[in-house]
Amino acid sequence: MVLIVYGGQQTVAPLSELERAPVSLDPANLPLYALRTTLRMLLAMVCSTVFTFVYAAIAAKSRRAELVMIPLLDILQSVPILGFLTFTVVFFMNLFPDQVLGAELASVFAIFTSQAWNMTFSMYQSIRNVPKDLEEATQSFHLSGWQRFWHLDVPFAMPGLIWNAMMSMSGGWFFVVASEAITVGTTTVTLPGIGSYVAMAIQQQDLPAILYAMLAMLLVIIAYDQLLFRPIVAWADKFRFEQTASGEAPASWMLDLFRRTRALRALAAFPANLAFPVFVVAIVSFKLNPDIWLSPLMILGTQWYILFNVIAGASAFPTDLREAAGSFHLRGWRWWIKVILPGIFPYYVTGAITASGGSWNASIVAEVASWGDTHLKATGLGAYIASATEAGDFPRVVLGIATMCILVTLFNRLIWRPLYAFGERRLRLG
């Protein structure tokens, strides 16, 4: 708590403090930098959660609102983080002139844009797929709309929402460099944090510093995974939709400690995109073709959207349906086709929608890579937007973002939305 209060006090310091005490590559500063980055990501997560509850509920409950809000969400998830930074940095800096708080809010908002859309799609999908018998039960108990939301919609959406929140936190690390080392035209703001530390290490070709940063990221991720997400995952298991008790409940040593029971071993999240600087070094060292070898880097920023949603679907799969499949002796490929694949299909489509938009966003980072004075650039829309943002060419930034939004919207409307409607119509529980 003392460290959190200290980190909060630094946000109200004068802006000149950033110039007086610039980011240093001394590893002794990494604990403080890790604290500042973690506070930004947690604050962005709180804002994302509030946004998710409000936006997803309105879109799922109102047909008229859905016709506007879901296409708008498609567009928002396709707008790259640099696009938001281009137009929000100046706004927040003017909102709190000569204070670090303005730059901090711009950074938090940028991280928010890498978290919120994934969580919103997850909750929207869950609310739309609430089983019919549970809806009828709420009607028979004469629950109001507010009571139904908190007693049915939120509990039913909780397992998937928790896994997507974990994905959003991990995905936020992919864009932490851009959110803490901000360069838009002539405006340059460097906030103390792991992201700006990595940016400086890449600029100075300091490979040991990058390894120190990766170690610090790993320790932070292990800490909030064990202290925050694992207890929440174990707690959310009671919200699984089923008529029989779960055979194996997720365990968390922290939750067990709260319940005064023995400690159990848990899972830890480690996003592979922490190795991004190492890939950059390899591409530069072996003189590989950027148009080919920068492309796989986008996978590191998007595969987790599908993986975590599929895990959420498998975790939320009702135990009574598993037992029913066993009683009918469904095994092998029949079990896959008739049981588990239909059960996780809506979750897969949700992950695919967010991964589709996230891959375009990741192209901003993946198509432009630097190592010291060596700059790699692949031919693509992401590199176009990144170059325009760095040059402060706002007309080209708007053009690139508009093109990206159109492409993402077309993909969603022509491919993913029809699949989503199919899953909602044919594979819905209850």
N, C-alpha and C positions, 0 to 999 in steps of 0.2 A: 504493500500500500504506500509505503514511503517513496519507493521508486516511481510509482504511478503519479503521485502528487508532484514529485520532482519533474517528471516528464511533462506534466501538464503546465507547470510553471514556465517551462522553456518556450511554450507556444505564445506567451504574451510578451516575450522579450522584444526589444526593438529590432527592426530588420537589419540594421547595421551590424548586429551581433553575428550574423551569418558571414559577413565579410571579415570581421575581426577575428573570428575563430573558424576558419574554413575546415572542411573535412580532411582528416588526416588518415594515412594508411597505417598508422601505428596500431597493431592488434589490440593494445590495451584499451583502445576506444570502442572496440566492437561491442562490449556489453551494453554501453550506453546507446550506441547506434541501434542495437537490436531492440532495446526497450522502446526507442522512439518509433521504429518501424512497426513493432507489435502494437503499440497504442494506436497508430494510424489505421492498421488493418482491423483491429477490434472495433474502433469507432465506426469505420466503414461497414463492418458486419452488423452493428446495431442499426445503422441507418438502412441497410439493405433489408433487414428483417422487418422493420416497420413498413418500408415501401412494399415488401412482398405481401404482407397481410392485407394492406389496403388495396393495392392494385389488383392482386389476383382475385380477391373476394368480389370486387366490383365487376371485373371482367367475366367471372364465372357465373355470377348471379343475374346479370342484366344482359339480355340478348342485344339490345341496342348499343350498350356500352362495349360489348365484346366486338362488335363489327368495327369499332374504331380503335379500341385499346390494344387488341392483339396484333393487328397490322402495325400499329405504332410501336409495339414491343419488338416486333421483327426488325423494324428500322433502327430502334435504339440499340439493340444488341449488335447490329452491323456497323454502327458508327465506331471507328477505332478510337482507342484511348487518346491518341495524339489529336484526334479531331476535337474531343471534348476539351483537352488542355489548351488547344489553340484559342478557344473562345471563352474559357472560364478562368484562366490565369489572371488576365487583366481585370476581370470582374471582381474576383476575390481580393486581388491586391488593392484595388480601389475601394473595396468595401471596408478594409482595415488597413489604411495607408500607414506605411512606415512601421508595420508590425509583422512579426513572424507568423501570426495567426492567419493572415490572409493567404500566405504561401502554404501553410499547413492545411487549410480548408481546401485549397485547390488540389493538393496531393490526396487528401481523404476522398474528395469527390471523384478523382481519377480512379482510385482503388474501388470505390463504390460502383463505378460503371463496369468493373471487371467481375463484380460479385452479384449484383442485384438481379440481372436478367435471368440467369440460370435458376436462381431460387424462385423467382416469380413464375417461370414456366413450370417448375416442378409443382408448386402449390396449386396453380391453375389446373394442371392436369389431374391432380388428386381430387380437387373439389368436383371437377366435371365427371369423375369416375366413382363417386360415392355410390355404393350398392343401393338398389331400389328398395330393398327391404328395410335398410336403415333409414332411408328417407321417409318411408311409410311409418316407421316407428316414431320418428320425431313429430309427424303429423298426429299420430294417435295420442301422443303425450301433450299435444297443443303447445309445442315449444315455439317461442317467438323467433324471428330471424336472428336476433342477437344471441339467443340461447342456442339455437341450432349451430351457429358459426363456432361457438366455443366448445360445445358439447359433442359435435359431430364432425364438422368440416376440419377444424384444426387438429383434433386427435387423429382423424383418418389420414391427414396429409403429413403428420409429424415424422414418421419413419423416412419417407422420401425426402422431406425438407431437410432433415438433419444430415443425411448423406450429401445432399447438394450444397448445404452450408459448408461441409468439410471440403467439398470440391472447390467451392468459391474461395475459401481461405487459401487452399493450395494454389489455385489458379491466380490469386492475387500476387503471389511471388513472381509469376512470370512477367508482370508489368510493373514491379516495384522499382526497377531502375528508371523507367520512363516517368514514374510518378514522383520520384525524389530528386532526380537530376533533370530539371525542366529547362528546355531551350526552345523558345518560340520566337523566331526572328531575332531581334536585338535584346529580347528579354531572357535573362539566364538566372535561374534560381536553383541553388543546391542546398537541399535540406539534409541535416545530419541523419544518417540512416544506413542500413545495409545496402540498399539500392544505390545510393550515391557513392558508397564505399566501393561497390563493384564497378560502377561507371568510371571512377578515378583509377582503379586498378587496371582496367582495360586500357584506359588512355595512356597510362604509364607503363604498360606491358609488365606488370608485377604479378606473375603467376602465383608466388607464395601468398600474396594478399588475397587473391581470388580463392585459394584453397582455405584460408582462414575464414573468409566470408561464407563459404559453403559449409564449413564446420559450425559457424555461428547460426546459420539458417537451420541446419539440422537439429541443433540443440533447442532452438526456439520452437520448431515444429513438434519435436518430441514433447516439449513441455506443455504446449497448449493442446496437443492431442491427448495426452494422459490426464491433464488437469481439467480440461474443458469438454472435449468432444467424446471421449470414451465414457465418462459418466452420463452424458446426455444420450448417447446411443443406447446404453444399458437401460436408462430410465424410459426412453421412448419405446422399448420393446413391449411395454404393457399396452400400447396403442395399436398393436397389430390387429387387423381384422380377421377374426377366426372364432369358431365356436368351441374349440378345445384348447387346452393350455399348451403353450409352447414347450417343446421338449428340451431345448437348449437355449437358454437366455444369454445374451452377450454379457460379458463381465468387465468390470472396471475396478481397479484396486482403490481408486479414490472414492467411488460410490460405496464399495465394500467398507472402506474406512469410515465413511459417514454412517453406515449401518452397523458398525462395530463387528464386522465379520472378517474372516481371514482374507489376505490379499491374494489376487489371482493375476496371472500374466495376461497382458493385453497386446493389440495390434498398433503399429505407429504409421502415420502417414508420412511419406517422403516423396514429394513430386520430383520426377526426373529432370524437370527443367532447371534444377539447381546446377546441373552439369553443362548448362548452355555455354558459359565462357570456355570450358574445356573443348567443346566442339568448335568454337570459333578459332581457338589456338590450333587445333588439328587442321582445319581447312586452310588457314594461312600457312602453316608449316609445310604441308604437303602440296600446296598450290593446286587445290582441287577446284573444279568448275563451280562457281557460286550458283549458277542457274540450276545445277543438279543437287549439290550437296547442302545448300541452304534450305531446300524444300523440306527434307525430313525434320528440320527443326520445328516446323509448324505442328508436326504430330505430337511433339513433346508438350505443346500447349493446349492440345484439343482432345487427345485420346481419353483423358481423365473424365471429360464430360460424359462420354458414353459408358465408360467403365463404372463410374460411381453410380450412375442411374441404374445400370443393370444390377449392380450390387444391392441398391435400394429396393429394386423390384424383387430380387430373390429373397432379401431379408424380410420383406413385407408379405411374401407369399403365404397364404393361410395354411396352418398346420392341418386343419381338417381336410383340405383338398389334397394335401400330401398323403394323408391316411386313406382317403377315398381312392387315390390312384394305386396305393399299395393293395387295397382290398380287391381291386379289379385286376391285379397282377400286371400292371403296366410297367414294362421294363425296356431298357435300351432306347432305340430310336423312337418307339411309340411313346415313351415317357417324355422325350424331348418335344416331339411334335404335338402331342395331345395335352400335355400338362404344363411344363415349365416355360416353353417358348411363348405360348399364348398368354401366360401369366405375366411375363416380364415385357411383352411387346409394347404396351403403352409407355413404360419407363424407358425402353430403348429409343422410341421415337422422340420422347422429350429430350433425351441425351443427344440424339442426332441433330435435333433442331438447334440446341445450344452449341453443339460442336461445330455445326455448319457456320453459324455466325461467329463463333470464337476463332475458327480457323482463319477467317478473313481478318479478324482483329490481330491474331498472332502473326499474320504476314507482315504487319508493320514492323515488328521486332525481328522476324526471321529473315526477311529479304534484305535487310541492311545490317551488316555486322562490321565491327571495328576491332582492331588490335593495334594499339599505339597509333602510328601514322598510317597504317595500312587499313584501307576502307574497302570492304566487299559489298557489292550491290548486285542483286539478281534482277532480272527483268520482270517487273510485275507491278500490280496496282499498289501493293504495300510499300514498295520502294518509292514509287511516285509520290505517295502521300507523305512518307517520311522526309523525302528531300524537299518537298514544298513547305512542310512545317518548319524544317530547319532554316530554310531561306526566308520564312515569313511571308511567303507568297499566298495570301489568303484566297484569291480567286482559284488558284490551282488546288488548294486544300479543299475548298467547297466542291469543286468539280470531281476530285477523286473520291470524296466521301459520298457524294450523290451517286456516282457510278457504283460504288460498293453497296450502298443501300438498295439500289435497284436490283443488283444481282442477287443479294441475299433474299430479298423479298420474293423474287421470281422463283428461286430454289425452294423456298418454304411453301409458296402457294402451289407450285406445280408438282412437287415431290412429297415433302414432309407433311403438309396439312392433309392431303388425301389419305396418307397412311395413318395419320393421327385420327381422322374421322372413322376410318375402318376399324382401328383398334377400339375406339370408344363405342362403336355400333355393334361389333361382333364379338369382342373379347372382354367385355366389361363384367366384373364380378357382380353377382346378385341379380 
